């Protein structure tokens, strides 16, 4: 990725592989995810950088509970304003709905609180409380299990 169009495979005796004409590297990255650090040096090697956000407008078409979408939009706005480090993505909303279909929307909302990173959990719980009108705790089992 530095213009030489080669990669050296150290684990295979230093084998050198040349990129074929037309070869490109396409990568995805989730900024802010613990352990997934994209350094400035590596980032600069990608000429085109495209931000892809969550399409919350798609959620109603997927029959996701409107309250879950409201929570997600609220948290996404807070995230954009730097007030929180996390907002649910579409995969979390799909999981919310699967849980809601089996255990109910309140259990799904509690699970959403539990899936939030620890440092953002209080904010997520507050937004869930605002939307559902009551405190909903993360799903948990008793200490004897």
C-alpha positions as a Markdown table, in Angstrom:
| # | Residue | x | y | z |
|---|---|---|---|---|
| 1 | Unk | 0.0 | 0.0 | 0.0 |
| 2 | Unk | 3.0 | 2.3 | -0.3 |
| 3 | Unk | 3.3 | 2.4 | -4.1 |
| 4 | Unk | 5.6 | -0.6 | -4.5 |
| 5 | Unk | 2.5 | -2.8 | -5.2 |
| 6 | Unk | 4.1 | -5.7 | -3.3 |
| 7 | Unk | 3.5 | -7.5 | -0.1 |
| 8 | Unk | 6.0 | -9.6 | 1.7 |
| 9 | Unk | 4.7 | -12.6 | 3.5 |
| 10 | Unk | 7.1 | -13.1 | 6.4 |
| 11 | Unk | 5.2 | -16.2 | 7.7 |
| 12 | Unk | 6.0 | -17.9 | 4.3 |
| 13 | Unk | 9.7 | -17.4 | 4.2 |
| 14 | Unk | 9.6 | -13.8 | 3.0 |
| 15 | Unk | 7.7 | -14.6 | -0.2 |
| 16 | Unk | 7.0 | -11.5 | -2.3 |
| 17 | Unk | 3.7 | -11.2 | -4.0 |
| 18 | Unk | 3.2 | -8.6 | -6.7 |
| 19 | Unk | -0.2 | -6.9 | -7.2 |
| 20 | Unk | -1.8 | -7.7 | -10.5 |
| 21 | Unk | -2.8 | -4.8 | -12.8 |
| 22 | Unk | -6.1 | -3.3 | -11.6 |
| 23 | Unk | -5.7 | -4.6 | -8.0 |
| 24 | Unk | -7.1 | -2.4 | -5.3 |
| 25 | Unk | -7.4 | -2.6 | -1.6 |
| 26 | Unk | -10.9 | -1.9 | -0.1 |
| 27 | Unk | -11.2 | -1.8 | 3.7 |
| 28 | Unk | -13.8 | -1.0 | 6.3 |
| 29 | Unk | -13.2 | 0.5 | 9.7 |
| 30 | Unk | -15.4 | 1.3 | 12.7 |
| 31 | Unk | -13.9 | 4.4 | 14.4 |
| 32 | Unk | -14.3 | 4.5 | 18.1 |
| 33 | Unk | -14.4 | 0.7 | 18.5 |
| 34 | Unk | -12.0 | -0.5 | 21.2 |
| 35 | Unk | -9.0 | -2.3 | 19.8 |
| 36 | Unk | -9.7 | -1.1 | 16.2 |
| 37 | Unk | -7.3 | 1.7 | 15.9 |
| 38 | Unk | -6.6 | 3.1 | 12.4 |
| 39 | Unk | -3.5 | 5.2 | 12.7 |
| 40 | Unk | -3.1 | 8.4 | 10.7 |
| 41 | Unk | -0.2 | 6.8 | 8.8 |
| 42 | Unk | -2.4 | 3.8 | 7.7 |
| 43 | Unk | -5.4 | 6.0 | 7.0 |
| 44 | Unk | -3.4 | 8.3 | 4.7 |
| 45 | Unk | -2.8 | 5.3 | 2.4 |
| 46 | Unk | -6.5 | 5.2 | 1.5 |
| 47 | Unk | -7.0 | 7.9 | -1.1 |
| 48 | Unk | -10.8 | 7.8 | -1.1 |
| 49 | Unk | -12.4 | 7.7 | 2.4 |
| 50 | Unk | -16.2 | 7.4 | 2.6 |
| 51 | Unk | -18.2 | 7.8 | 5.8 |
| 52 | Unk | -21.2 | 5.5 | 5.9 |
| 53 | Unk | -23.8 | 6.2 | 8.5 |
| 54 | Unk | -26.7 | 4.2 | 9.8 |
| 55 | Unk | -29.8 | 4.6 | 7.7 |
| 56 | Unk | -32.5 | 4.8 | 10.4 |
| 57 | Unk | -35.1 | 5.6 | 7.7 |
| 58 | Unk | -34.8 | 1.9 | 6.7 |
| 59 | Unk | -35.8 | 0.7 | 10.2 |
| 60 | Unk | -39.6 | 1.1 | 9.7 |
| 61 | Unk | -39.5 | -0.9 | 6.5 |
| 62 | Unk | -37.8 | -3.6 | 8.5 |
| 63 | Unk | -40.7 | -3.4 | 11.0 |
| 64 | Unk | -38.5 | -2.3 | 13.9 |
| 65 | Unk | -40.4 | -0.9 | 16.9 |
| 66 | Unk | -40.7 | 2.9 | 16.5 |
| 67 | Unk | -39.5 | 3.4 | 20.1 |
| 68 | Unk | -36.2 | 1.6 | 19.3 |
| 69 | Unk | -35.7 | 3.9 | 16.3 |
| 70 | Unk | -36.5 | 6.9 | 18.5 |
| 71 | Unk | -33.9 | 5.8 | 21.0 |
| 72 | Unk | -31.3 | 5.3 | 18.2 |
| 73 | Unk | -32.0 | 8.6 | 16.6 |
| 74 | Unk | -31.7 | 10.4 | 20.0 |
| 75 | Unk | -28.4 | 8.7 | 20.7 |
| 76 | Unk | -27.1 | 9.3 | 17.2 |
| 77 | Unk | -27.7 | 13.0 | 17.7 |
| 78 | Unk | -26.0 | 12.9 | 21.0 |
| 79 | Unk | -23.1 | 11.1 | 19.4 |
| 80 | Unk | -22.8 | 13.6 | 16.6 |
| 81 | Unk | -22.7 | 16.4 | 19.3 |
| 82 | Unk | -20.0 | 14.6 | 21.2 |
| 83 | Unk | -22.2 | 13.9 | 24.2 |
| 84 | Unk | -21.9 | 10.1 | 24.0 |
| 85 | Unk | -19.5 | 7.7 | 22.3 |
| 86 | Unk | -22.1 | 5.2 | 21.1 |
| 87 | Unk | -25.3 | 5.0 | 19.2 |
| 88 | Unk | -27.1 | 1.8 | 18.1 |
| 89 | Unk | -26.5 | 0.7 | 14.5 |
| 90 | Unk | -29.0 | -1.1 | 12.3 |
| 91 | Unk | -27.8 | -4.5 | 13.5 |
| 92 | Unk | -28.6 | -3.5 | 17.2 |
| 93 | Unk | -32.1 | -2.4 | 16.1 |
| 94 | Unk | -32.6 | -5.7 | 14.3 |
| 95 | Unk | -31.5 | -7.5 | 17.4 |
| 96 | Unk | -33.9 | -5.3 | 19.4 |
| 97 | Unk | -36.8 | -6.4 | 17.3 |
| 98 | Unk | -35.9 | -10.1 | 17.4 |
| 99 | Unk | -35.8 | -9.9 | 21.2 |
| 100 | Unk | -39.0 | -7.8 | 21.4 |
| 101 | Unk | -40.8 | -10.4 | 19.3 |
| 102 | Unk | -40.0 | -13.1 | 21.8 |
| 103 | Unk | -39.6 | -11.4 | 25.2 |
| 104 | Unk | -41.4 | -8.0 | 24.6 |
| 105 | Unk | -40.2 | -4.5 | 23.9 |
| 106 | Unk | -39.2 | -3.7 | 27.5 |
| 107 | Unk | -36.9 | -6.7 | 27.6 |
| 108 | Unk | -35.4 | -5.7 | 24.3 |
| 109 | Unk | -34.9 | -2.1 | 25.6 |
| 110 | Unk | -33.2 | -3.5 | 28.7 |
| 111 | Unk | -30.9 | -5.5 | 26.4 |
| 112 | Unk | -30.1 | -2.4 | 24.4 |
| 113 | Unk | -29.0 | -0.8 | 27.6 |
| 114 | Unk | -26.8 | -3.8 | 28.3 |
| 115 | Unk | -25.2 | -3.8 | 24.9 |
| 116 | Unk | -24.0 | -0.2 | 25.2 |
| 117 | Unk | -20.4 | 0.3 | 26.1 |
| 118 | Unk | -20.0 | 0.7 | 29.9 |
| 119 | Unk | -19.0 | 4.3 | 29.6 |
| 120 | Unk | -22.2 | 5.2 | 27.7 |
| 121 | Unk | -24.6 | 2.9 | 29.6 |
| 122 | Unk | -26.0 | 5.6 | 31.9 |
| 123 | Unk | -26.8 | 7.9 | 28.9 |
| 124 | Unk | -28.4 | 5.0 | 27.0 |
| 125 | Unk | -30.4 | 4.1 | 30.1 |
| 126 | Unk | -31.6 | 7.7 | 30.4 |
| 127 | Unk | -32.8 | 7.8 | 26.8 |
| 128 | Unk | -34.5 | 4.4 | 27.2 |
| 129 | Unk | -36.2 | 5.8 | 30.4 |
| 130 | Unk | -37.3 | 8.9 | 28.5 |
| 131 | Unk | -38.9 | 6.8 | 25.6 |
| 132 | Unk | -40.4 | 4.0 | 27.7 |
| 133 | Unk | -41.3 | 6.1 | 30.7 |
| 134 | Unk | -39.6 | 3.8 | 33.2 |
| 135 | Unk | -36.2 | 2.4 | 34.2 |
| 136 | Unk | -35.3 | -0.7 | 32.3 |
| 137 | Unk | -32.2 | -2.6 | 33.4 |
| 138 | Unk | -29.9 | -4.8 | 31.3 |
| 139 | Unk | -30.9 | -8.4 | 31.0 |
| 140 | Unk | -29.3 | -10.5 | 33.8 |
| 141 | Unk | -29.5 | -13.9 | 35.5 |
| 142 | Unk | -29.4 | -14.3 | 39.3 |
| 143 | Unk | -26.2 | -15.0 | 41.1 |
| 144 | Unk | -27.1 | -18.7 | 41.7 |
| 145 | Unk | -27.1 | -19.5 | 38.0 |
